Amino acid sequence: MEVILKTDIKGLGYKNDLVAVKPGYGRNYLIPQGFAVIASVSNKKHTEETVKQMSHKAEKIMGDAQAIADAIGDTVLEIKAKAGDSGKIFGAVTTLQISDALKAAKGVEVDRKKISFKGEVKNIGEYEAEIDLHKSVKKDVKFNVVAE
């Protein structure tokens, strides 16, 4: 079943993308939640027209995303967390902490939902997080977890 996405869905695609999904996933989740519409001929034409009109805005959004990525640069963030003697932290480092650290270090505001880790952060050490600023602009940020 082909659907046109109305919002960005992690692991599936971005807004206005034409994607193939299993019929049950499309009919029972994506369409009722308002995340997608069926890819009929008229919906495809409507989406193409919308994309043409939004191309100018898309260039500006991509430019802004690239500016944020350039501002972040090769910054290495320091995240403080309470830890035990073995180096294991109490709880886990969250995307909100990374977002706040970026704002404090570089003055760059990034939505926490656009940040993802490449594994669980449960020990003191050096890690990497990926920031999805735009569908063509992704930035890896290194951060160190240190004991408080």
C-alpha positions in Angstrom: 0.0 0.0 0.0 1.4 3.4 -0.9 0.8 6.4 1.3 1.9 10.0 1.3 3.3 11.1 4.7 1.9 14.3 6.2 4.5 14.5 9.0 8.1 13.2 9.5 8.1 9.7 10.9 11.4 8.4 12.2 12.5 5.3 10.4 9.8 5.6 7.7 10.2 9.0 5.9 9.7 12.7 5.8 6.7 14.9 5.1 5.4 14.7 1.5 7.3 11.4 0.8 5.6 8.6 -1.0 6.3 5.4 0.9 5.1 1.8 0.7 3.8 0.3 3.9 1.9 -2.8 4.9 -1.8 -2.3 4.5 -2.6 -2.8 8.1 -0.1 -0.3 9.3 -1.4 2.3 6.8 -5.1 1.7 7.5 -5.0 1.1 11.2 -2.3 3.5 12.4 -1.0 6.1 9.9 -4.2 7.2 8.3 -6.4 7.4 11.4 -3.7 9.3 13.3 -3.5 11.8 10.5 0.1 10.9 9.7 -0.5 9.9 6.1 -3.1 9.8 3.3 -3.7 7.2 0.7 -1.5 7.8 -2.4 -4.4 8.3 -5.0 -3.8 10.1 -8.3 -5.4 13.3 -7.0 -3.5 13.2 -3.7 -0.2 12.7 -5.6 -0.9 15.7 -7.8 -1.9 17.8 -4.8 1.4 16.8 -3.0 3.5 17.6 -6.1 1.9 21.1 -6.3 2.4 21.7 -2.6 6.1 20.6 -2.9 6.6 23.1 -5.8 5.1 25.9 -3.8 7.2 25.1 -0.7 10.5 24.7 -2.4 11.6 28.2 -1.6 10.7 27.8 2.1 12.5 24.4 2.1 15.7 26.0 0.9 15.5 28.5 3.7 14.8 25.8 6.3 17.7 23.7 4.9 20.0 26.8 5.1 18.9 27.3 8.7 19.6 23.7 9.5 23.0 23.9 7.9 23.8 27.0 9.9 22.9 25.2 13.1 25.1 22.3 12.1 28.0 24.7 11.4 27.5 26.5 14.7 27.7 23.1 16.6 30.9 22.2 14.7 33.2 19.8 16.6 31.9 20.7 20.0 32.4 18.1 22.7 29.7 18.5 25.4 30.1 17.6 29.1 27.1 16.1 30.8 27.3 15.7 34.6 25.5 12.8 36.2 25.5 11.2 39.6 27.4 7.9 39.4 28.4 5.0 41.7 31.9 3.8 42.4 31.8 1.4 39.5 31.2 4.2 37.0 27.6 3.4 36.4 25.4 6.4 36.5 22.1 6.6 38.3 19.4 6.7 35.7 20.5 7.6 32.1 21.5 10.6 30.1 18.5 11.9 28.1 18.0 13.9 24.9 16.8 16.8 27.0 20.1 17.0 28.8 21.9 17.1 25.4 19.6 19.8 24.1 20.1 21.9 27.3 23.9 21.4 27.0 23.9 22.6 23.4 21.9 25.6 24.3 24.3 26.5 27.2 27.5 25.8 25.2 26.7 27.2 21.8 23.4 29.1 22.2 21.8 26.7 19.7 18.3 25.5 20.4 17.6 22.0 19.1 14.3 20.1 19.7 15.0 17.1 21.9 12.9 14.9 19.6 15.5 15.4 16.9 18.3 13.9 19.0 18.9 10.2 19.2 21.6 8.1 20.8 23.5 5.3 19.1 23.2 3.2 22.2 22.2 3.5 25.8 24.1 5.9 27.9 24.3 4.4 31.4 28.0 4.6 32.2 30.6 7.4 32.6 32.5 7.8 29.3 32.5 9.3 25.8 29.4 8.9 23.6 27.9 10.2 20.4 24.4 11.5 19.6 22.9 12.1 16.2 20.9 15.3 15.5 18.5 15.1 12.6 18.2 18.8 11.7 16.8 18.3 8.2 16.3 15.3 5.9 19.6 16.1 4.3 21.4 17.7 7.3 22.4 15.4 10.1 25.1 16.2 12.7 26.9 13.9 15.1 27.7 15.4 18.5 30.2 13.9 20.9 29.6 14.2 24.6 31.4 13.1 27.7 29.5 11.8 30.7 31.3 12.7 33.9 30.6 12.1 37.6 29.0 14.9 39.6 
